[in-house]
């Protein structure tokens, strides 16, 4: 009977992922349809620029005080530092301001 539970759990997971994907596609198409019919005004070029983000990023060295850093290759450390720096820059550029 354990295999029945495993199969049921696997099916539930697959169905959940499929439902999530289909709902996301439906919402995206709905928003696009609203924009095409004039109910929404979306600047797609601005969204593209914001999604790509800035190429300039803050220099971050997260491995400065870690002993593990000596064992990692330089290209891995650079990639991680670049990713964290780009993430911090993106968060700084996309801060939400609340009007009071």
The first five atom37 places (N, CA, C, CB, O) and aatype in JSON, in Angstrom:
{
  "aatype": [20, 20, 20, 20, 20, 20, 20, 20, 20, 20, 20, 20, 20, 20, 20, 20, 20, 20, 20, 20, 20, 20, 20, 20, 20, 20, 20, 20, 20, 20, 20, 20, 20, 20, 20, 20, 20, 20, 20, 20, 20, 20, 20, 20, 20, 20, 20, 20, 20, 20, 20, 20, 20, 20, 20, 20, 20, 20, 20, 20, 20, 20, 20, 20, 20, 20, 20, 20, 20, 20, 20, 20, 20, 20, 20, 20, 20, 20, 20, 20, 20, 20, 20, 20, 20, 20, 20, 20, 20, 20, 20, 20, 20, 20, 20, 20, 20, 20, 20, 20],
  "atom_mask": [
    [1, 1, 1, 1, 1],
    [1, 1, 1, 1, 1],
    [1, 1, 1, 1, 1],
    [1, 1, 1, 1, 1],
    [1, 1, 1, 1, 1],
    [1, 1, 1, 1, 1],
    [1, 1, 1, 1, 1],
    [1, 1, 1, 1, 1],
    [1, 1, 1, 1, 1],
    [1, 1, 1, 1, 1],
    [1, 1, 1, 1, 1],
    [1, 1, 1, 1, 1],
    [1, 1, 1, 1, 1],
    [1, 1, 1, 1, 1],
    [1, 1, 1, 1, 1],
    [1, 1, 1, 1, 1],
    [1, 1, 1, 1, 1],
    [1, 1, 1, 1, 1],
    [1, 1, 1, 1, 1],
    [1, 1, 1, 1, 1],
    [1, 1, 1, 1, 1],
    [1, 1, 1, 1, 1],
    [1, 1, 1, 1, 1],
    [1, 1, 1, 1, 1],
    [1, 1, 1, 1, 1],
    [1, 1, 1, 1, 1],
    [1, 1, 1, 1, 1],
    [1, 1, 1, 1, 1],
    [1, 1, 1, 1, 1],
    [1, 1, 1, 1, 1],
    [1, 1, 1, 1, 1],
    [1, 1, 1, 1, 1],
    [1, 1, 1, 1, 1],
    [1, 1, 1, 1, 1],
    [1, 1, 1, 1, 1],
    [1, 1, 1, 1, 1],
    [1, 1, 1, 1, 1],
    [1, 1, 1, 1, 1],
    [1, 1, 1, 1, 1],
    [1, 1, 1, 1, 1],
    [1, 1, 1, 1, 1],
    [1, 1, 1, 1, 1],
    [1, 1, 1, 1, 1],
    [1, 1, 1, 1, 1],
    [1, 1, 1, 1, 1],
    [1, 1, 1, 1, 1],
    [1, 1, 1, 1, 1],
    [1, 1, 1, 1, 1],
    [1, 1, 1, 1, 1],
    [1, 1, 1, 1, 1],
    [1, 1, 1, 1, 1],
    [1, 1, 1, 1, 1],
    [1, 1, 1, 1, 1],
    [1, 1, 1, 1, 1],
    [1, 1, 1, 1, 1],
    [1, 1, 1, 1, 1],
    [1, 1, 1, 1, 1],
    [1, 1, 1, 1, 1],
    [1, 1, 1, 1, 1],
    [1, 1, 1, 1, 1],
    [1, 1, 1, 1, 1],
    [1, 1, 1, 1, 1],
    [1, 1, 1, 1, 1],
    [1, 1, 1, 1, 1],
    [1, 1, 1, 1, 1],
    [1, 1, 1, 1, 1],
    [1, 1, 1, 1, 1],
    [1, 1, 1, 1, 1],
    [1, 1, 1, 1, 1],
    [1, 1, 1, 1, 1],
    [1, 1, 1, 1, 1],
    [1, 1, 1, 1, 1],
    [1, 1, 1, 1, 1],
    [1, 1, 1, 1, 1],
    [1, 1, 1, 1, 1],
    [1, 1, 1, 1, 1],
    [1, 1, 1, 1, 1],
    [1, 1, 1, 1, 1],
    [1, 1, 1, 1, 1],
    [1, 1, 1, 1, 1],
    [1, 1, 1, 1, 1],
    [1, 1, 1, 1, 1],
    [1, 1, 1, 1, 1],
    [1, 1, 1, 1, 1],
    [1, 1, 1, 1, 1],
    [1, 1, 1, 1, 1],
    [1, 1, 1, 1, 1],
    [1, 1, 1, 1, 1],
    [1, 1, 1, 1, 1],
    [1, 1, 1, 1, 1],
    [1, 1, 1, 1, 1],
    [1, 1, 1, 1, 1],
    [1, 1, 1, 1, 1],
    [1, 1, 1, 1, 1],
    [1, 1, 1, 1, 1],
    [1, 1, 1, 1, 1],
    [1, 1, 1, 1, 1],
    [1, 1, 1, 1, 1],
    [1, 1, 1, 1, 1],
    [1, 1, 1, 1, 1]
  ],
  "atom_positions": [
    [[0.82, -1.21, 0.0], [0.0, 0.0, 0.0], [0.85, 1.27, 0.0], [-0.93, 0.0, 1.2], [0.36, 2.35, -0.29]],
    [[2.12, 1.13, 0.32], [3.0, 2.29, 0.31], [3.19, 2.87, -1.08], [4.33, 1.93, 0.9], [3.33, 4.08, -1.24]],
    [[3.2, 1.99, -2.08], [3.39, 2.5, -3.44], [2.19, 3.3, -3.92], [3.66, 1.34, -4.4], [2.35, 4.21, -4.72]],
    [[0.99, 2.96, -3.44], [-0.2, 3.73, -3.81], [-0.09, 5.16, -3.28], [-1.48, 3.05, -3.27], [-0.42, 6.11, -3.98]],
    [[0.37, 5.29, -2.05], [0.56, 6.62, -1.48], [1.61, 7.42, -2.22], [0.95, 6.51, -0.02], [1.46, 8.63, -2.43]],
    [[2.67, 6.74, -2.61], [3.72, 7.43, -3.36], [3.19, 7.94, -4.7], [4.92, 6.49, -3.59], [3.44, 9.08, -5.08]],
    [[2.46, 7.08, -5.4], [1.93, 7.46, -6.71], [0.93, 8.6, -6.55], [1.27, 6.25, -7.41], [0.93, 9.54, -7.34]],
    [[0.07, 8.52, -5.53], [-0.92, 9.58, -5.3], [-0.21, 10.91, -4.99], [-1.87, 9.2, -4.14], [-0.6, 11.95, -5.5]],
    [[0.81, 10.86, -4.17], [1.57, 12.08, -3.86], [2.24, 12.65, -5.08], [2.6, 11.8, -2.8], [2.27, 13.87, -5.27]],
    [[2.79, 11.8, -5.92], [3.43, 12.25, -7.15], [2.41, 12.91, -8.08], [4.12, 11.07, -7.87], [2.68, 13.94, -8.68]],
    [[1.23, 12.3, -8.18], [0.18, 12.85, -9.04], [-0.32, 14.19, -8.51], [-1.0, 11.86, -9.16], [-0.55, 15.12, -9.29]],
    [[-0.47, 14.31, -7.2], [-0.91, 15.58, -6.62], [0.1, 16.68, -6.91], [-1.13, 15.45, -5.1], [-0.27, 17.81, -7.23]],
    [[1.38, 16.35, -6.79], [2.42, 17.33, -7.06], [2.39, 17.77, -8.52], [3.8, 16.77, -6.7], [2.47, 18.96, -8.82]],
    [[2.27, 16.81, -9.42], [2.23, 17.13, -10.85], [0.99, 17.96, -11.19], [2.25, 15.84, -11.7], [1.07, 18.9, -11.97]],
    [[-0.14, 17.61, -10.6], [-1.37, 18.36, -10.86], [-1.26, 19.79, -10.31], [-2.58, 17.64, -10.25], [-1.73, 20.73, -10.94]],
    [[-0.64, 19.93, -9.14], [-0.47, 21.26, -8.57], [0.43, 22.15, -9.41], [0.1, 21.16, -7.17], [0.13, 23.32, -9.62]],
    [[1.52, 21.58, -9.91], [2.43, 22.36, -10.76], [1.74, 22.74, -12.07], [3.7, 21.56, -11.05], [1.91, 23.86, -12.56]],
    [[0.98, 21.81, -12.63], [0.27, 22.1, -13.87], [-0.78, 23.18, -13.66], [-0.39, 20.83, -14.42], [-0.92, 24.08, -14.49]],
    [[-1.52, 23.09, -12.55], [-2.55, 24.1, -12.27], [-1.92, 25.47, -12.07], [-3.35, 23.71, -11.03], [-2.46, 26.47, -12.53]],
    [[-0.79, 25.52, -11.38], [-0.1, 26.79, -11.16], [0.36, 27.38, -12.49], [1.09, 26.6, -10.22], [0.19, 28.58, -12.72]],
    [[0.94, 26.57, -13.34], [1.41, 27.04, -14.65], [0.25, 27.55, -15.5], [2.15, 25.93, -15.39], [0.34, 28.61, -16.11]],
    [[-0.84, 26.79, -15.54], [-1.98, 27.2, -16.34], [-2.62, 28.48, -15.82], [-3.01, 26.09, -16.38], [-3.04, 29.33, -16.61]],
    [[-2.69, 28.62, -14.51], [-3.27, 29.86, -13.96], [-2.37, 31.06, -14.25], [-3.51, 29.73, -12.45], [-2.87, 32.16, -14.51]],
    [[-1.06, 30.87, -14.2], [-0.14, 31.97, -14.52], [-0.26, 32.37, -15.99], [1.32, 31.57, -14.19], [-0.25, 33.55, -16.32]],
    [[-0.38, 31.38, -16.86], [-0.55, 31.68, -18.29], [-1.87, 32.41, -18.52], [-0.5, 30.39, -19.13], [-1.93, 33.36, -19.29]],
    [[-2.94, 31.94, -17.85], [-4.25, 32.59, -18.01], [-4.22, 34.03, -17.52], [-5.33, 31.79, -17.27], [-4.81, 34.91, -18.14]],
    [[-3.55, 34.26, -16.39], [-3.46, 35.64, -15.88], [-2.66, 36.52, -16.83], [-2.82, 35.65, -14.48], [-3.04, 37.66, -17.08]],
    [[-1.57, 35.99, -17.36], [-0.76, 36.76, -18.31], [-1.54, 37.11, -19.56], [0.49, 36.0, -18.67], [-1.48, 38.24, -20.05]],
    [[-2.27, 36.13, -20.09], [-3.07, 36.4, -21.27], [-4.21, 37.36, -20.97], [-3.63, 35.1, -21.83], [-4.58, 38.19, -21.81]],
    [[-4.78, 37.26, -19.76], [-5.85, 38.18, -19.37], [-5.35, 39.61, -19.28], [-6.43, 37.76, -18.03], [-6.02, 40.53, -19.74]],
    [[-4.19, 39.8, -18.69], [-3.62, 41.14, -18.58], [-3.3, 41.69, -19.97], [-2.35, 41.13, -17.69], [-3.53, 42.87, -20.25]],
    [[-2.77, 40.84, -20.83], [-2.45, 41.27, -22.19], [-3.73, 41.65, -22.95], [-1.69, 40.17, -22.94], [-3.74, 42.63, -23.69]],
    [[-4.79, 40.87, -22.76], [-6.07, 41.17, -23.43], [-6.65, 42.48, -22.92], [-7.08, 40.03, -23.22], [-7.17, 43.27, -23.7]],
    [[-6.56, 42.72, -21.61], [-7.04, 44.0, -21.07], [-6.24, 45.17, -21.64], [-6.95, 44.0, -19.54], [-6.8, 46.23, -21.91]],
    [[-4.95, 44.96, -21.82], [-4.12, 46.02, -22.36], [-4.46, 46.26, -23.83], [-2.63, 45.67, -22.21], [-4.5, 47.41, -24.27]],
    [[-4.7, 45.2, -24.59], [-5.04, 45.35, -26.0], [-6.39, 46.03, -26.21], [-5.04, 43.98, -26.68], [-6.59, 46.74, -27.2]],
    [[-7.33, 45.83, -25.28], [-8.65, 46.43, -25.4], [-8.72, 47.84, -24.8], [-9.68, 45.55, -24.71], [-9.77, 48.48, -24.84]],
    [[-7.62, 48.33, -24.27], [-7.57, 49.71, -23.8], [-7.91, 49.91, -22.34], [-8.49, 50.51, -24.6], [-7.99, 51.05, -21.88]],
    [[-8.1, 48.83, -21.58], [-8.42, 48.98, -20.17], [-7.17, 49.23, -19.32], [-9.14, 47.75, -19.67], [-7.27, 49.81, -18.24]],
    [[-6.03, 48.8, -19.79], [-4.77, 49.01, -19.09], [-3.79, 49.69, -20.04], [-4.19, 47.66, -18.56], [-3.83, 49.48, -21.25]],
    [[-2.92, 50.49, -19.47], [-1.87, 51.11, -20.25], [-0.53, 50.6, -19.7], [-1.96, 52.68, -20.2], [-0.13, 50.96, -18.59]],
    [[0.14, 49.78, -20.48], [1.38, 49.17, -20.03], [2.51, 49.6, -20.96], [1.26, 47.62, -20.0], [2.4, 49.47, -22.18]],
    [[3.57, 50.11, -20.39], [4.75, 50.49, -21.16], [5.69, 49.27, -21.19], [5.46, 51.76, -20.52], [6.49, 49.07, -20.28]],
    [[5.59, 48.48, -22.26], [6.34, 47.24, -22.35], [7.84, 47.5, -22.46], [5.87, 46.42, -23.53], [8.64, 46.68, -22.0]],
    [[8.24, 48.6, -23.06], [9.67, 48.91, -23.16], [10.26, 49.24, -21.79], [9.9, 50.08, -24.11], [11.39, 48.86, -21.49]],
    [[9.48, 49.94, -20.97], [9.93, 50.23, -19.61], [10.06, 48.93, -18.8], [8.96, 51.21, -18.91], [11.0, 48.76, -18.03]],
    [[9.1, 48.03, -18.99], [9.17, 46.74, -18.29], [10.39, 45.95, -18.74], [7.88, 45.92, -18.54], [11.04, 45.29, -17.92]],
    [[10.7, 46.01, -20.01], [11.86, 45.29, -20.52], [13.15, 45.87, -19.93], [11.9, 45.35, -22.05], [14.04, 45.12, -19.54]],
    [[13.24, 47.2, -19.87], [14.42, 47.83, -19.29], [14.56, 47.47, -17.82], [14.36, 49.34, -19.46], [15.66, 47.19, -17.34]],
    [[13.44, 47.48, -17.09], [13.49, 47.14, -15.67], [13.83, 45.67, -15.46], [12.16, 47.48, -15.01], [14.53, 45.33, -14.5]],
    [[13.34, 44.8, -16.33], [13.62, 43.38, -16.18], [15.08, 43.06, -16.45], [12.73, 42.57, -17.11], [15.69, 42.24, -15.77]],
    [[15.63, 43.73, -17.46], [17.05, 43.51, -17.77], [17.92, 44.11, -16.69], [17.42, 44.1, -19.15], [18.93, 43.54, -16.3]],
    [[17.52, 45.27, -16.21], [18.24, 45.91, -15.12], [19.51, 46.59, -15.57], [18.57, 44.9, -14.08], [19.84, 46.62, -16.75]],
    [[20.17, 47.13, -14.62], [21.4, 47.85, -14.88], [22.57, 46.88, -14.92], [21.62, 48.94, -13.82], [22.62, 45.91, -14.16]],
    [[23.51, 47.15, -15.8], [24.71, 46.32, -15.86], [25.7, 46.7, -14.75], [25.38, 46.46, -17.24], [26.55, 45.9, -14.36]],
    [[25.56, 47.92, -14.25], [26.44, 48.35, -13.17], [25.91, 47.77, -11.86], [26.52, 49.91, -13.09], [24.71, 47.81, -11.6]],
    [[26.8, 47.24, -11.05], [26.37, 46.67, -9.79], [27.41, 46.95, -8.71], [26.13, 45.15, -9.93], [28.56, 47.28, -8.99]],
    [[26.95, 46.82, -7.5], [27.83, 47.09, -6.37], [28.84, 45.95, -6.23], [27.02, 47.26, -5.06], [28.5, 44.78, -6.39]],
    [[30.05, 46.32, -5.93], [31.09, 45.31, -5.71], [30.91, 44.76, -4.3], [32.52, 45.91, -5.91], [30.95, 45.51, -3.33]],
    [[30.72, 43.47, -4.2], [30.48, 42.81, -2.92], [31.5, 41.69, -2.78], [29.02, 42.26, -2.82], [31.75, 40.94, -3.73]],
    [[32.08, 41.57, -1.61], [32.98, 40.45, -1.34], [32.46, 39.71, -0.11], [34.45, 40.94, -1.12], [32.78, 40.06, 1.02]],
    [[31.66, 38.69, -0.34], [31.05, 37.94, 0.75], [32.0, 36.93, 1.35], [29.8, 37.25, 0.28], [31.73, 36.39, 2.42]],
    [[33.09, 36.66, 0.69], [34.03, 35.65, 1.16], [35.22, 36.23, 1.91], [34.51, 34.85, 0.0], [36.18, 35.51, 2.2]],
    [[35.17, 37.5, 2.22], [36.32, 38.15, 2.84], [36.71, 37.5, 4.17], [36.02, 39.63, 3.06], [37.89, 37.31, 4.45]],
    [[35.7, 37.16, 4.99], [36.0, 36.65, 6.33], [35.74, 35.15, 6.47], [35.17, 37.38, 7.35], [35.82, 34.62, 7.58]],
    [[35.45, 34.48, 5.38], [35.14, 33.05, 5.46], [36.36, 32.21, 5.13], [33.99, 32.69, 4.51], [37.07, 32.48, 4.16]],
    [[36.61, 31.19, 5.94], [37.73, 30.3, 5.7], [37.47, 29.38, 4.51], [38.03, 29.47, 6.94], [38.4, 28.9, 3.87]],
    [[36.2, 29.14, 4.21], [35.84, 28.27, 3.09], [36.27, 28.88, 1.77], [34.32, 28.01, 3.08], [36.48, 28.17, 0.79]],
    [[36.41, 30.19, 1.73], [36.72, 30.89, 0.49], [38.06, 30.46, -0.09], [36.72, 32.39, 0.73], [38.25, 30.54, -1.3]],
    [[38.98, 30.02, 0.74], [40.29, 29.62, 0.24], [40.21, 28.36, -0.61], [41.25, 29.42, 1.4], [41.08, 28.12, -1.45]],
    [[39.19, 27.55, -0.39], [39.06, 26.29, -1.12], [38.29, 26.44, -2.43], [38.38, 25.27, -0.25], [38.37, 25.57, -3.29]],
    [[37.55, 27.53, -2.59], [36.74, 27.72, -3.79], [37.58, 28.31, -4.92], [35.54, 28.61, -3.5], [38.45, 29.14, -4.67]],
    [[37.31, 27.9, -6.15], [38.0, 28.52, -7.29], [37.59, 29.98, -7.43], [37.7, 27.76, -8.59], [36.5, 30.38, -7.03]],
    [[38.47, 30.76, -8.01], [38.23, 32.19, -8.15], [37.0, 32.49, -8.99], [39.45, 32.86, -8.76], [36.26, 33.42, -8.67]],
    [[36.75, 31.71, -10.05], [35.6, 31.99, -10.92], [34.28, 31.77, -10.2], [35.66, 31.13, -12.16], [33.3, 32.44, -10.5]],
    [[34.24, 30.83, -9.24], [33.01, 30.62, -8.47], [32.79, 31.79, -7.52], [33.08, 29.28, -7.67], [31.67, 32.29, -7.38]],
    [[33.86, 32.23, -6.85], [33.73, 33.37, -5.94], [33.28, 34.62, -6.7], [35.06, 33.65, -5.22], [32.43, 35.36, -6.23]],
    [[33.86, 34.85, -7.88], [33.46, 36.02, -8.67], [32.01, 35.93, -9.11], [34.35, 36.16, -9.9], [31.28, 36.93, -9.07]],
    [[31.57, 34.75, -9.52], [30.18, 34.59, -9.95], [29.21, 34.83, -8.8], [29.96, 33.18, -10.53], [28.19, 35.49, -8.98]],
    [[29.52, 34.33, -7.62], [28.64, 34.54, -6.46], [28.64, 36.0, -6.05], [29.08, 33.65, -5.29], [27.58, 36.56, -5.77]],
    [[29.81, 36.62, -6.0], [29.88, 38.03, -5.64], [29.12, 38.9, -6.66], [31.35, 38.48, -5.55], [28.44, 39.85, -6.28]],
    [[29.24, 38.57, -7.94], [28.54, 39.32, -8.98], [27.03, 39.16, -8.83], [28.99, 38.86, -10.37], [26.28, 40.13, -8.96]],
    [[26.57, 37.92, -8.56], [25.14, 37.67, -8.39], [24.58, 38.44, -7.2], [24.89, 36.17, -8.22], [23.52, 39.05, -7.3]],
    [[25.29, 38.43, -6.09], [24.81, 39.14, -4.9], [24.83, 40.65, -5.14], [25.67, 38.8, -3.66], [23.9, 41.35, -4.74]],
    [[25.86, 41.15, -5.8], [25.92, 42.58, -6.09], [24.81, 43.01, -7.04], [27.26, 42.93, -6.69], [24.21, 44.07, -6.84]],
    [[24.53, 42.21, -8.06], [23.45, 42.54, -8.98], [22.1, 42.47, -8.29], [23.48, 41.6, -10.19], [21.21, 43.28, -8.57]],
    [[21.94, 41.51, -7.39], [20.68, 41.41, -6.65], [20.46, 42.62, -5.77], [20.66, 40.14, -5.8], [19.36, 43.16, -5.71]],
    [[21.51, 43.05, -5.08], [21.39, 44.24, -4.22], [21.08, 45.48, -5.05], [22.68, 44.45, -3.41], [20.27, 46.31, -4.65]],
    [[21.72, 45.6, -6.2], [21.45, 46.74, -7.07], [20.02, 46.72, -7.57], [22.42, 46.76, -8.25], [19.35, 47.75, -7.59]],
    [[19.53, 45.54, -7.97], [18.15, 45.43, -8.44], [17.17, 45.78, -7.33], [17.87, 44.01, -8.97], [16.16, 46.44, -7.58]],
    [[17.44, 45.33, -6.12], [16.55, 45.67, -5.01], [16.57, 47.16, -4.72], [16.96, 44.9, -3.75], [15.52, 47.74, -4.41]],
    [[17.72, 47.79, -4.83], [17.8, 49.23, -4.6], [17.07, 50.01, -5.67], [19.25, 49.67, -4.55], [16.43, 51.02, -5.38]],
    [[17.15, 49.54, -6.93], [16.48, 50.24, -8.03], [14.97, 50.06, -8.0], [17.02, 49.76, -9.35], [14.24, 50.92, -8.51]],
    [[14.48, 48.97, -7.44], [13.06, 48.65, -7.48], [12.38, 48.8, -6.13], [12.87, 47.24, -7.99], [11.41, 48.1, -5.85]],
    [[12.88, 49.7, -5.29], [12.24, 49.91, -4.0], [10.86, 50.53, -4.22], [13.11, 50.82, -3.1], [10.67, 51.42, -5.05]],
    [[9.92, 50.03, -3.45], [8.56, 50.54, -3.54], [8.41, 51.72, -2.6], [7.52, 49.44, -3.2], [8.74, 51.64, -1.42]],
    [[7.92, 52.82, -3.14], [7.71, 53.98, -2.28], [6.2, 54.09, -1.99], [8.26, 55.29, -2.95], [5.37, 53.92, -2.88]],
    [[5.88, 54.37, -0.75], [4.5, 54.48, -0.34], [4.15, 55.95, -0.19], [4.24, 53.7, 0.97], [4.78, 56.66, 0.6]],
    [[3.17, 56.39, -0.93], [2.75, 57.79, -0.84], [1.89, 57.98, 0.39], [1.98, 58.23, -2.11], [0.97, 57.2, 0.64]],
    [[2.2, 59.02, 1.16], [1.41, 59.29, 2.37], [0.66, 60.58, 2.23], [2.3, 59.34, 3.6], [-0.06, 60.97, 3.15]]
  ]
}
